């Protein structure tokens, strides 16, 4: 506990790993930039999807990526 | 998120040639339960490690959380529009989003 308090007092990010500490948060991708492909666990209102969601699976369509803070929050 | 649900037809061309993916760092079970309870007609994705958020530039100031940045990816795979952050209480933000999606869909051959 003492160590945690010391770390907090020094402003050391306890949850952020070394990688995050070394690399500042990236700037949002600019209009015109290639959208990096990704694969993430997905779900619909009918449940968790058996197959993950992959951006490149929707090639040829318009895809809206809406990041948000947390489930069951407003917005 | 409820505005996306309630204005789905206008904002997202009612899902015709448009895929909405709502992304947060929540566990996928949490997102699935919320989508079920509130009847979201779009995809949810769990970026629990915030790896994708980092790639796109959608990390919140607090570790392990995503912020409310929004990106429209055109049919050719490029960022066609961004709202950083998306101003969820501003009606103009929804108008801009709907227009951007409409332009993107219109570009499709």
N, CA and C atoms of all chains as a GROMACS GRO file, in nm:
protein
  552
    1UNK      N    1   0.083  -0.121   0.000
    1UNK     CA    2   0.000   0.000   0.000
    1UNK      C    3   0.086   0.126   0.000
    2UNK      N    4   0.194   0.120   0.082
    2UNK     CA    5   0.281   0.237   0.087
    2UNK      C    6   0.339   0.269  -0.050
    3UNK      N    7   0.377   0.161  -0.119
    3UNK     CA    8   0.438   0.179  -0.250
    3UNK      C    9   0.337   0.245  -0.345
    4UNK      N   10   0.214   0.201  -0.334
    4UNK     CA   11   0.109   0.256  -0.420
    4UNK      C   12   0.092   0.405  -0.393
    5UNK      N   13   0.092   0.439  -0.265
    5UNK     CA   14   0.073   0.580  -0.229
    5UNK      C   15   0.189   0.665  -0.280
    6UNK      N   16   0.309   0.610  -0.268
    6UNK     CA   17   0.426   0.684  -0.316
    6UNK      C   18   0.416   0.704  -0.466
    7UNK      N   19   0.377   0.597  -0.536
    7UNK     CA   20   0.365   0.606  -0.681
    7UNK      C   21   0.261   0.710  -0.719
    8UNK      N   22   0.149   0.710  -0.648
    8UNK     CA   23   0.043   0.806  -0.678
    8UNK      C   24   0.092   0.948  -0.653
    9UNK      N   25   0.167   0.963  -0.545
    9UNK     CA   26   0.216   1.096  -0.510
    9UNK      C   27   0.312   1.148  -0.617
   10UNK      N   28   0.386   1.057  -0.677
   10UNK     CA   29   0.483   1.096  -0.779
   10UNK      C   30   0.418   1.112  -0.916
   11UNK      N   31   0.290   1.078  -0.923
   11UNK     CA   32   0.222   1.089  -1.051
   11UNK      C   33   0.256   0.976  -1.145
   12UNK      N   34   0.304   0.865  -1.092
   12UNK     CA   35   0.337   0.751  -1.178
   12UNK      C   36   0.208   0.680  -1.216
   13UNK      N   37   0.185   0.662  -1.344
   13UNK     CA   38   0.063   0.592  -1.385
   13UNK      C   39   0.068   0.445  -1.345
   14UNK      N   40  -0.014   0.408  -1.251
   14UNK     CA   41  -0.008   0.272  -1.197
   14UNK      C   42  -0.061   0.168  -1.295
   15UNK      N   43  -0.160   0.208  -1.373
   15UNK     CA   44  -0.224   0.111  -1.461
   15UNK      C   45  -0.160   0.107  -1.599
   16UNK      N   46  -0.096   0.216  -1.634
   16UNK     CA   47  -0.036   0.221  -1.767
   16UNK      C   48   0.094   0.141  -1.767
   17UNK      N   49   0.110   0.060  -1.868
   17UNK     CA   50   0.232  -0.020  -1.879
   17UNK      C   51   0.347   0.065  -1.928
   18UNK      N   52   0.465   0.007  -1.933
   18UNK     CA   53   0.583   0.080  -1.981
   18UNK      C   54   0.564   0.132  -2.123
   19UNK      N   55   0.497   0.053  -2.207
   19UNK     CA   56   0.480   0.092  -2.347
   19UNK      C   57   0.402   0.223  -2.356
   20UNK      N   58   0.298   0.232  -2.274
   20UNK     CA   59   0.214   0.351  -2.278
   20UNK      C   60   0.291   0.471  -2.222
   21UNK      N   61   0.373   0.443  -2.122
   21UNK     CA   62   0.448   0.552  -2.060
   21UNK      C   63   0.550   0.609  -2.158
   22UNK      N   64   0.609   0.522  -2.241
   22UNK     CA   65   0.711   0.569  -2.334
   22UNK      C   66   0.650   0.638  -2.456
   23UNK      N   67   0.533   0.588  -2.496
   23UNK     CA   68   0.472   0.640  -2.618
   23UNK      C   69   0.354   0.730  -2.581
   24UNK      N   70   0.358   0.856  -2.620
   24UNK     CA   71   0.241   0.940  -2.594
   24UNK      C   72   0.122   0.890  -2.675
   25UNK      N   73   0.002   0.921  -2.627
   25UNK     CA   74  -0.118   0.878  -2.698
   25UNK      C   75  -0.115   0.931  -2.841
   26UNK      N   76  -0.150   0.845  -2.934
   26UNK     CA   77  -0.144   0.882  -3.074
   26UNK      C   78  -0.250   0.987  -3.106
   27UNK      N   79  -0.219   1.071  -3.203
   27UNK     CA   80  -0.316   1.166  -3.254
   27UNK      C   81  -0.424   1.089  -3.331
   28UNK      N   82  -0.546   1.139  -3.332
   28UNK     CA   83  -0.650   1.072  -3.411
   28UNK      C   84  -0.610   1.065  -3.558
   29UNK      N   85  -0.641   0.954  -3.622
   29UNK     CA   86  -0.609   0.939  -3.764
   29UNK      C   87  -0.675   1.050  -3.844
   30UNK      N   88  -0.604   1.098  -3.944
   30UNK     CA   89  -0.652   1.209  -4.026
   30UNK      C   90  -0.741   1.158  -4.139
   31UNK      N   91  -0.825   1.247  -4.188
   31UNK     CA   92  -0.906   1.216  -4.305
   31UNK      C   93  -0.811   1.188  -4.422
   32UNK      N   94  -0.837   1.082  -4.494
   32UNK     CA   95  -0.752   1.042  -4.606
   32UNK      C   96  -0.654   0.931  -4.571
   33UNK      N   97  -0.629   0.912  -4.441
   33UNK     CA   98  -0.538   0.806  -4.398
   33UNK      C   99  -0.604   0.669  -4.418
   34UNK      N  100  -0.521   0.569  -4.442
   34UNK     CA  101  -0.572   0.432  -4.452
   34UNK      C  102  -0.619   0.388  -4.313
   35UNK      N  103  -0.734   0.326  -4.307
   35UNK     CA  104  -0.787   0.277  -4.180
   35UNK      C  105  -0.723   0.143  -4.147
   36UNK      N  106  -0.645   0.136  -4.038
   36UNK     CA  107  -0.578   0.009  -4.006
   36UNK      C  108  -0.680  -0.102  -3.979
   37UNK      N  109  -0.650  -0.219  -4.032
   37UNK     CA  110  -0.739  -0.333  -4.008
   37UNK      C  111  -0.728  -0.375  -3.861
   38UNK      N  112  -0.833  -0.434  -3.810
   38UNK     CA  113  -0.830  -0.486  -3.673
   38UNK      C  114  -0.929  -0.601  -3.661
   39UNK      N  115  -0.909  -0.679  -3.558
   39UNK     CA  116  -0.999  -0.790  -3.526
   39UNK      C  117  -1.030  -0.782  -3.376
   40UNK      N  118  -1.158  -0.776  -3.343
   40UNK     CA  119  -1.199  -0.764  -3.203
   40UNK      C  120  -1.318  -0.855  -3.175
   41UNK      N  121  -1.332  -0.900  -3.049
   41UNK     CA  122  -1.453  -0.973  -3.012
   41UNK      C  123  -1.575  -0.885  -3.036
   42UNK      N  124  -1.678  -0.943  -3.095
   42UNK     CA  125  -1.796  -0.865  -3.130
   42UNK      C  126  -1.924  -0.921  -3.070
   43UNK      N  127  -2.026  -0.837  -3.071
   43UNK     CA  128  -2.156  -0.879  -3.020
   43UNK      C  129  -2.266  -0.802  -3.090
   44UNK      N  130  -2.384  -0.859  -3.090
   44UNK     CA  131  -2.505  -0.787  -3.131
   44UNK      C  132  -2.606  -0.801  -3.018
   45UNK      N  133  -2.725  -0.749  -3.038
   45UNK     CA  134  -2.829  -0.761  -2.935
   45UNK      C  135  -2.870  -0.907  -2.914
   46UNK      N  136  -2.828  -0.991  -3.007
   46UNK     CA  137  -2.864  -1.134  -2.995
   46UNK      C  138  -2.756  -1.215  -2.924
   47UNK      N  139  -2.646  -1.149  -2.888
   47UNK     CA  140  -2.543  -1.219  -2.812
   47UNK      C  141  -2.404  -1.198  -2.868
   48UNK      N  142  -2.306  -1.261  -2.804
   48UNK     CA  143  -2.168  -1.253  -2.847
   48UNK      C  144  -2.152  -1.331  -2.977
   49UNK      N  145  -2.081  -1.272  -3.073
   49UNK     CA  146  -2.062  -1.336  -3.203
   49UNK      C  147  -1.959  -1.449  -3.193
   50UNK      N  148  -1.985  -1.556  -3.266
   50UNK     CA  149  -1.891  -1.668  -3.268
   50UNK      C  150  -1.761  -1.626  -3.336
   51UNK      N  151  -1.774  -1.544  -3.441
   51UNK     CA  152  -1.656  -1.496  -3.514
   51UNK      C  153  -1.627  -1.353  -3.472
   52UNK      N  154  -1.499  -1.319  -3.457
   52UNK     CA  155  -1.466  -1.180  -3.421
   52UNK      C  156  -1.501  -1.083  -3.534
   53UNK      N  157  -1.510  -0.957  -3.498
   53UNK     CA  158  -1.536  -0.852  -3.595
   53UNK      C  159  -1.404  -0.809  -3.657
   54UNK      N  160  -1.399  -0.813  -3.791
   54UNK     CA  161  -1.276  -0.773  -3.860
   54UNK      C  162  -1.312  -0.662  -3.959
   55UNK      N  163  -1.241  -0.551  -3.950
   55UNK     CA  164  -1.273  -0.437  -4.036
   55UNK      C  165  -1.271  -0.476  -4.183
   56UNK      N  166  -1.171  -0.551  -4.225
   56UNK     CA  167  -1.155  -0.581  -4.367
   56UNK      C  168  -1.267  -0.670  -4.421
   57UNK      N  169  -1.344  -0.732  -4.333
   57UNK     CA  170  -1.459  -0.810  -4.377
   57UNK      C  171  -1.566  -0.720  -4.440
   58UNK      N  172  -1.559  -0.591  -4.411
   58UNK     CA  173  -1.661  -0.498  -4.460
   58UNK      C  174  -1.610  -0.413  -4.574
   59UNK      N  175  -1.504  -0.457  -4.638
   59UNK     CA  176  -1.449  -0.385  -4.751
   59UNK      C  177  -1.558  -0.362  -4.856
   60UNK      N  178  -1.564  -0.239  -4.910
   60UNK     CA  179  -1.667  -0.206  -5.008
   60UNK      C  180  -1.788  -0.139  -4.944
   61UNK      N  181  -1.792  -0.143  -4.810
   61UNK     CA  182  -1.900  -0.075  -4.739
   61UNK      C  183  -1.843   0.044  -4.662
   62UNK      N  184  -1.930   0.131  -4.623
   62UNK     CA  185  -1.892   0.239  -4.533
   62UNK      C  186  -1.901   0.186  -4.390
   63UNK      N  187  -1.794   0.204  -4.313
   63UNK     CA  188  -1.792   0.155  -4.176
   63UNK      C  189  -1.776   0.275  -4.082
   64UNK      N  190  -1.863   0.284  -3.986
   64UNK     CA  191  -1.852   0.390  -3.886
   64UNK      C  192  -1.799   0.329  -3.758
   65UNK      N  193  -1.683   0.377  -3.715
   65UNK     CA  194  -1.622   0.331  -3.590
   65UNK      C  195  -1.651   0.435  -3.483
   66UNK      N  196  -1.737   0.399  -3.391
   66UNK     CA  197  -1.779   0.494  -3.287
   66UNK      C  198  -1.723   0.447  -3.153
   67UNK      N  199  -1.610   0.504  -3.116
   67UNK     CA  200  -1.554   0.473  -2.984
   67UNK      C  201  -1.638   0.545  -2.878
   68UNK      N  202  -1.650   0.484  -2.762
   68UNK     CA  203  -1.722   0.550  -2.653
   68UNK      C  204  -1.659   0.509  -2.520
   69UNK      N  205  -1.695   0.582  -2.415
   69UNK     CA  206  -1.628   0.563  -2.286
   69UNK      C  207  -1.657   0.427  -2.223
   70UNK      N  208  -1.783   0.400  -2.205
   70UNK     CA  209  -1.817   0.286  -2.120
   70UNK      C  210  -1.962   0.246  -2.143
   71UNK      N  211  -1.988   0.115  -2.138
   71UNK     CA  212  -2.125   0.065  -2.154
   71UNK      C  213  -2.217   0.127  -2.049
   72UNK      N  214  -2.336   0.151  -2.092
   72UNK     CA  215  -2.444   0.205  -2.007
   72UNK      C  216  -2.415   0.347  -1.960
   73UNK      N  217  -2.329   0.416  -2.036
   73UNK     CA  218  -2.312   0.559  -2.011
   73UNK      C  219  -2.388   0.632  -2.121
   74UNK      N  220  -2.412   0.759  -2.100
   74UNK     CA  221  -2.491   0.835  -2.198
   74UNK      C  222  -2.409   0.862  -2.323
   75UNK      N  223  -2.480   0.895  -2.430
   75UNK     CA  224  -2.413   0.927  -2.556
   75UNK      C  225  -2.411   0.807  -2.640
   76UNK      N  226  -2.532   0.656  -2.734
   76UNK     CA  227  -2.558   0.530  -2.806
   76UNK      C  228  -2.706   0.518  -2.843
   77UNK      N  229  -2.790   0.577  -2.758
   77UNK     CA  230  -2.933   0.570  -2.787
   77UNK      C  231  -2.970   0.658  -2.906
   78UNK      N  232  -2.895   0.766  -2.924
   78UNK     CA  233  -2.920   0.851  -3.041
   78UNK      C  234  -2.887   0.774  -3.169
   79UNK      N  235  -2.781   0.695  -3.166
   79UNK     CA  236  -2.746   0.613  -3.283
   79UNK      C  237  -2.858   0.514  -3.310
   80UNK      N  238  -2.911   0.458  -3.205
   80UNK     CA  239  -3.020   0.360  -3.221
   80UNK      C  240  -3.145   0.429  -3.278
   81UNK      N  241  -3.180   0.543  -3.217
   81UNK     CA  242  -3.307   0.607  -3.253
   81UNK      C  243  -3.301   0.675  -3.389
   82UNK      N  244  -3.180   0.715  -3.432
   82UNK     CA  245  -3.167   0.782  -3.561
   82UNK      C  246  -3.092   0.695  -3.662
   83UNK      N  247  -3.099   0.565  -3.640
   83UNK     CA  248  -3.022   0.471  -3.721
   83UNK      C  249  -3.052   0.486  -3.870
   84UNK      N  250  -3.180   0.499  -3.903
   84UNK     CA  251  -3.218   0.508  -4.044
   84UNK      C  252  -3.159   0.632  -4.110
   85UNK      N  253  -3.168   0.747  -4.041
   85UNK     CA  254  -3.120   0.872  -4.099
   85UNK      C  255  -2.967   0.879  -4.099
   86UNK      N  256  -2.906   0.839  -3.989
   86UNK     CA  257  -2.761   0.856  -3.974
   86UNK      C  258  -2.683   0.752  -4.053
   87UNK      N  259  -2.733   0.630  -4.056
   87UNK     CA  260  -2.653   0.519  -4.109
   87UNK      C  261  -2.720   0.449  -4.227
   88UNK      N  262  -2.803   0.527  -4.300
   88UNK     CA  263  -2.864   0.474  -4.421
   88UNK      C  264  -2.940   0.344  -4.390
   89UNK      N  265  -2.990   0.336  -4.269
   89UNK     CA  266  -3.064   0.219  -4.221
   89UNK      C  267  -2.984   0.089  -4.238
   90UNK      N  268  -2.852   0.103  -4.233
   90UNK     CA  269  -2.767  -0.017  -4.241
   90UNK      C  270  -2.742  -0.067  -4.382
   91UNK      N  271  -2.793   0.004  -4.483
   91UNK     CA  272  -2.769  -0.036  -4.622
   91UNK      C  273  -2.631   0.012  -4.664
   92UNK      N  274  -2.541  -0.079  -4.688
   92UNK     CA  275  -2.403  -0.048  -4.726
   92UNK      C  276  -2.328   0.029  -4.618
   93UNK      N  277  -2.382   0.030  -4.498
   93UNK     CA  278  -2.318   0.098  -4.385
   93UNK      C  279  -2.316   0.003  -4.266
   94UNK      N  280  -2.199  -0.005  -4.201
   94UNK     CA  281  -2.184  -0.088  -4.082
   94UNK      C  282  -2.138   0.001  -3.967
   95UNK      N  283  -2.217   0.007  -3.864
   95UNK     CA  284  -2.179   0.082  -3.745
   95UNK      C  285  -2.121  -0.014  -3.642
   96UNK      N  286  -2.000   0.018  -3.596
   96UNK     CA  287  -1.937  -0.062  -3.490
   96UNK      C  288  -1.909   0.031  -3.372
   97UNK      N  289  -1.974   0.005  -3.261
   97UNK     CA  290  -1.951   0.083  -3.139
   97UNK      C  291  -1.844   0.010  -3.057
   98UNK      N  292  -1.741   0.082  -3.020
   98UNK     CA  293  -1.623   0.020  -2.960
   98UNK      C  294  -1.591   0.083  -2.825
   99UNK      N  295  -1.571  -0.001  -2.725
   99UNK     CA  296  -1.520   0.048  -2.596
   99UNK      C  297  -1.428  -0.059  -2.537
  100UNK      N  298  -1.373  -0.028  -2.422
  100UNK     CA  299  -1.283  -0.123  -2.355
  100UNK      C  300  -1.359  -0.219  -2.264
  101UNK      N  301  -1.491  -0.211  -2.265
  101UNK     CA  302  -1.570  -0.303  -2.182
  101UNK      C  303  -1.554  -0.447  -2.229
  102UNK      N  304  -1.570  -0.543  -2.138
  102UNK     CA  305  -1.571  -0.684  -2.180
  102UNK      C  306  -1.686  -0.710  -2.278
  103UNK      N  307  -1.669  -0.804  -2.368
  103UNK     CA  308  -1.770  -0.827  -2.472
  103UNK      C  309  -1.903  -0.872  -2.411
  104UNK      N  310  -1.900  -0.944  -2.301
  104UNK     CA  311  -2.026  -0.986  -2.237
  104UNK      C  312  -2.106  -0.865  -2.188
  105UNK      N  313  -2.035  -0.765  -2.138
  105UNK     CA  314  -2.100  -0.643  -2.091
  105UNK      C  315  -2.166  -0.569  -2.207
  106UNK      N  316  -2.094  -0.564  -2.319
  106UNK     CA  317  -2.148  -0.495  -2.437
  106UNK      C  318  -2.267  -0.571  -2.494
  107UNK      N  319  -2.258  -0.703  -2.496
  107UNK     CA  320  -2.369  -0.784  -2.548
  107UNK      C  321  -2.494  -0.765  -2.462
  108UNK      N  322  -2.475  -0.761  -2.333
  108UNK     CA  323  -2.589  -0.745  -2.242
  108UNK      C  324  -2.654  -0.608  -2.260
  109UNK      N  325  -2.571  -0.507  -2.279
  109UNK     CA  326  -2.625  -0.372  -2.300
  109UNK      C  327  -2.700  -0.365  -2.434
  110UNK      N  328  -2.643  -0.424  -2.537
  110UNK     CA  329  -2.708  -0.424  -2.668
  110UNK      C  330  -2.843  -0.497  -2.662
  111UNK      N  331  -2.847  -0.603  -2.584
  111UNK     CA  332  -2.972  -0.678  -2.569
  111UNK      C  333  -3.076  -0.596  -2.492
  112UNK      N  334  -3.033  -0.541  -2.380
  112UNK     CA  335  -3.127  -0.467  -2.294
  112UNK      C  336  -3.184  -0.345  -2.364
  113UNK      N  337  -3.098  -0.275  -2.440
  113UNK     CA  338  -3.141  -0.150  -2.502
  113UNK      C  339  -3.167  -0.165  -2.651
  114UNK      N  340  -3.163  -0.289  -2.700
  114UNK     CA  341  -3.201  -0.322  -2.839
  114UNK      C  342  -3.127  -0.237  -2.943
  115UNK      N  343  -2.993  -0.241  -2.935
  115UNK     CA  344  -2.913  -0.174  -3.037
  115UNK      C  345  -2.911  -0.262  -3.163
  116UNK      N  346  -2.932  -0.201  -3.278
  116UNK     CA  347  -2.937  -0.277  -3.403
  116UNK      C  348  -2.803  -0.276  -3.476
  117UNK      N  349  -2.694  -0.241  -3.403
  117UNK     CA  350  -2.562  -0.234  -3.466
  117UNK      C  351  -2.462  -0.321  -3.389
  118UNK      N  352  -2.342  -0.329  -3.445
  118UNK     CA  353  -2.239  -0.414  -3.385
  118UNK      C  354  -2.172  -0.345  -3.267
  119UNK      N  355  -2.133  -0.424  -3.169
  119UNK     CA  356  -2.051  -0.376  -3.058
  119UNK      C  357  -1.920  -0.453  -3.065
  120UNK      N  358  -1.810  -0.388  -3.030
  120UNK     CA  359  -1.681  -0.458  -3.027
  120UNK      C  360  -1.605  -0.420  -2.902
  121UNK      N  361  -1.537  -0.518  -2.845
  121UNK     CA  362  -1.464  -0.499  -2.720
  121UNK      C  363  -1.314  -0.481  -2.748
  122UNK      N  364  -1.266  -0.362  -2.722
  122UNK     CA  365  -1.124  -0.331  -2.737
  122UNK      C  366  -1.063  -0.326  -2.597
  123UNK      N  367  -1.068  -0.440  -2.530
  123UNK     CA  368  -1.033  -0.446  -2.387
  123UNK      C  369  -0.889  -0.400  -2.361
  124UNK      N  370  -0.801  -0.423  -2.455
  124UNK     CA  371  -0.662  -0.381  -2.437
  124UNK      C  372  -0.635  -0.241  -2.489
  125UNK      N  373  -0.737  -0.175  -2.541
  125UNK     CA  374  -0.730  -0.043  -2.606
  125UNK      C  375  -0.621  -0.036  -2.714
  126UNK      N  376  -0.594  -0.150  -2.776
  126UNK     CA  377  -0.494  -0.154  -2.882
  126UNK      C  378  -0.545  -0.081  -3.007
  127UNK      N  379  -0.670  -0.108  -3.042
  127UNK     CA  380  -0.727  -0.044  -3.160
  127UNK      C  381  -0.747   0.106  -3.135
  128UNK      N  382  -0.792   0.139  -3.014
  128UNK     CA  383  -0.810   0.280  -2.979
  128UNK      C  384  -0.678   0.356  -2.992
  129UNK      N  385  -0.572   0.290  -2.952
  129UNK     CA  386  -0.440   0.354  -2.961
  129UNK      C  387  -0.401   0.375  -3.107
  130UNK      N  388  -0.428   0.274  -3.189
  130UNK     CA  389  -0.394   0.282  -3.331
  130UNK      C  390  -0.469   0.396  -3.400
  131UNK      N  391  -0.595   0.411  -3.363
  131UNK     CA  392  -0.678   0.513  -3.429
  131UNK      C  393  -0.666   0.650  -3.363
  132UNK      N  394  -0.611   0.652  -3.243
  132UNK     CA  395  -0.605   0.778  -3.171
  132UNK      C  396  -0.737   0.807  -3.103
  133UNK      N  397  -0.780   0.712  -3.021
  133UNK     CA  398  -0.907   0.728  -2.950
  133UNK      C  399  -0.893   0.685  -2.804
  134UNK      N  400  -0.775   0.714  -2.749
  134UNK     CA  401  -0.754   0.682  -2.608
  134UNK      C  402  -0.799   0.799  -2.522
  135UNK      N  403  -0.863   0.764  -2.410
  135UNK     CA  404  -0.902   0.868  -2.315
  135UNK      C  405  -0.782   0.905  -2.229
  136UNK      N  406  -0.796   1.012  -2.156
  136UNK     CA  407  -0.688   1.052  -2.067
  136UNK      C  408  -0.663   0.949  -1.959
  137UNK      N  409  -0.768   0.879  -1.919
  137UNK     CA  410  -0.753   0.777  -1.816
  137UNK      C  411  -0.707   0.646  -1.877
  138UNK      N  412  -0.612   0.580  -1.814
  138UNK     CA  413  -0.558   0.456  -1.870
  138UNK      C  414  -0.668   0.351  -1.887
  139UNK      N  415  -0.658   0.277  -1.995
  139UNK     CA  416  -0.750   0.166  -2.017
  139UNK      C  417  -0.887   0.207  -2.064
  140UNK      N  418  -0.904   0.332  -2.103
  140UNK     CA  419  -1.036   0.376  -2.150
  140UNK      C  420  -1.028   0.442  -2.286
  141UNK      N  421  -1.135   0.425  -2.362
  141UNK     CA  422  -1.145   0.488  -2.493
  141UNK      C  423  -1.221   0.620  -2.478
  142UNK      N  424  -1.197   0.713  -2.568
  142UNK     CA  425  -1.277   0.836  -2.565
  142UNK      C  426  -1.382   0.830  -2.674
  143UNK      N  427  -1.451   0.941  -2.697
  143UNK     CA  428  -1.565   0.937  -2.787
  143UNK      C  429  -1.528   0.983  -2.928
  144UNK      N  430  -1.417   0.937  -2.980
  144UNK     CA  431  -1.381   0.971  -3.118
  144UNK      C  432  -1.456   0.881  -3.215
  145UNK      N  433  -1.492   0.941  -3.328
  145UNK     CA  434  -1.568   0.867  -3.430
  145UNK      C  435  -1.500   0.881  -3.565
  146UNK      N  436  -1.492   0.771  -3.638
  146UNK     CA  437  -1.430   0.770  -3.770
  146UNK      C  438  -1.525   0.704  -3.870
  147UNK      N  439  -1.539   0.769  -3.985
  147UNK     CA  440  -1.611   0.706  -4.096
  147UNK      C  441  -1.507   0.654  -4.193
  148UNK      N  442  -1.510   0.523  -4.217
  148UNK     CA  443  -1.418   0.459  -4.310
  148UNK      C  444  -1.493   0.435  -4.441
  149UNK      N  445  -1.442   0.493  -4.547
  149UNK     CA  446  -1.508   0.481  -4.677
  149UNK      C  447  -1.492   0.342  -4.736
  150UNK      N  448  -1.567   0.313  -4.844
  150UNK     CA  449  -1.564   0.180  -4.906
  150UNK      C  450  -1.424   0.139  -4.952
  151UNK      N  451  -1.339   0.238  -4.977
  151UNK     CA  452  -1.202   0.208  -5.022
  151UNK      C  453  -1.106   0.191  -4.905
  152UNK      N  454  -1.157   0.200  -4.782
  152UNK     CA  455  -1.074   0.172  -4.666
  152UNK      C  456  -0.997   0.290  -4.610
  153UNK      N  457  -1.036   0.410  -4.650
  153UNK     CA  458  -0.969   0.529  -4.597
  153UNK      C  459  -1.064   0.608  -4.508
  154UNK      N  460  -1.004   0.684  -4.416
  154UNK     CA  461  -1.084   0.768  -4.327
  154UNK      C  462  -1.149   0.878  -4.412
  155UNK      N  463  -1.281   0.879  -4.413
  155UNK     CA  464  -1.353   0.976  -4.495
  155UNK      C  465  -1.402   1.094  -4.412
  156UNK      N  466  -1.412   1.072  -4.282
  156UNK     CA  467  -1.464   1.177  -4.192
  156UNK      C  468  -1.424   1.138  -4.051
  157UNK      N  469  -1.401   1.240  -3.968
  157UNK     CA  470  -1.375   1.209  -3.828
  157UNK      C  471  -1.440   1.315  -3.740
  158UNK      N  472  -1.478   1.275  -3.622
  158UNK     CA  473  -1.531   1.367  -3.521
  158UNK      C  474  -1.454   1.336  -3.394
  159UNK      N  475  -1.363   1.426  -3.356
  159UNK     CA  476  -1.271   1.399  -3.246
  159UNK      C  477  -1.272   1.513  -3.144
  160UNK      N  478  -1.357   1.503  -3.042
  160UNK     CA  479  -1.450   1.394  -3.017
  160UNK      C  480  -1.584   1.419  -3.086
  161UNK      N  481  -1.664   1.314  -3.090
  161UNK     CA  482  -1.801   1.330  -3.137
  161UNK      C  483  -1.880   1.402  -3.027
  162UNK      N  484  -1.941   1.515  -3.063
  162UNK     CA  485  -2.012   1.598  -2.963
  162UNK      C  486  -2.155   1.546  -2.949
  163UNK      N  487  -2.172   1.452  -2.857
  163UNK     CA  488  -2.297   1.375  -2.854
  163UNK      C  489  -2.419   1.455  -2.814
  164UNK      N  490  -2.398   1.574  -2.755
  164UNK     CA  491  -2.516   1.653  -2.717
  164UNK      C  492  -2.545   1.765  -2.816
  165UNK      N  493  -2.467   1.772  -2.923
  165UNK     CA  494  -2.483   1.879  -3.022
  165UNK      C  495  -2.558   1.826  -3.144
  166UNK      N  496  -2.678   1.875  -3.170
  166UNK     CA  497  -2.754   1.826  -3.286
  166UNK      C  498  -2.675   1.839  -3.416
  167UNK      N  499  -2.591   1.944  -3.427
  167UNK     CA  500  -2.515   1.963  -3.551
  167UNK      C  501  -2.419   1.847  -3.576
  168UNK      N  502  -2.373   1.784  -3.468
  168UNK     CA  503  -2.280   1.671  -3.483
  168UNK      C  504  -2.349   1.556  -3.556
  169UNK      N  505  -2.475   1.536  -3.529
  169UNK     CA  506  -2.549   1.428  -3.595
  169UNK      C  507  -2.576   1.462  -3.741
  170UNK      N  508  -2.604   1.590  -3.767
  170UNK     CA  509  -2.624   1.633  -3.905
  170UNK      C  510  -2.497   1.610  -3.986
  171UNK      N  511  -2.384   1.650  -3.929
  171UNK     CA  512  -2.255   1.632  -3.998
  171UNK      C  513  -2.226   1.485  -4.023
  172UNK      N  514  -2.254   1.402  -3.923
  172UNK     CA  515  -2.229   1.259  -3.937
  172UNK      C  516  -2.316   1.198  -4.046
  173UNK      N  517  -2.444   1.233  -4.043
  173UNK     CA  518  -2.536   1.179  -4.145
  173UNK      C  519  -2.494   1.219  -4.285
  174UNK      N  520  -2.449   1.344  -4.299
  174UNK     CA  521  -2.406   1.391  -4.431
  174UNK      C  522  -2.278   1.319  -4.475
  175UNK      N  523  -2.187   1.300  -4.382
  175UNK     CA  524  -2.061   1.231  -4.415
  175UNK      C  525  -2.087   1.086  -4.457
  176UNK      N  526  -2.175   1.020  -4.387
  176UNK     CA  527  -2.207   0.882  -4.423
  176UNK      C  528  -2.276   0.880  -4.560
  177UNK      N  529  -2.365   0.974  -4.581
  177UNK     CA  530  -2.434   0.982  -4.710
  177UNK      C  531  -2.337   1.003  -4.826
  178UNK      N  532  -2.240   1.092  -4.806
  178UNK     CA  533  -2.139   1.115  -4.912
  178UNK      C  534  -2.060   0.988  -4.939
  179UNK      N  535  -2.024   0.919  -4.831
  179UNK     CA  536  -1.943   0.797  -4.845
  179UNK      C  537  -2.020   0.688  -4.919
  180UNK      N  538  -2.144   0.672  -4.884
  180UNK     CA  539  -2.227   0.570  -4.950
  180UNK      C  540  -2.247   0.606  -5.096
  181UNK      N  541  -2.262   0.735  -5.123
  181UNK     CA  542  -2.284   0.781  -5.259
  181UNK      C  543  -2.165   0.756  -5.351
  182UNK      N  544  -2.046   0.746  -5.289
  182UNK     CA  545  -1.926   0.724  -5.370
  182UNK      C  546  -1.915   0.583  -5.423
  183UNK      N  547  -1.992   0.493  -5.360
  183UNK     CA  548  -1.981   0.352  -5.396
  183UNK      C  549  -2.031   0.332  -5.539
  184UNK      N  550  -1.952   0.263  -5.616
  184UNK     CA  551  -1.992   0.237  -5.756
  184UNK      C  552  -2.104   0.136  -5.760
   0.00000   0.00000   0.00000
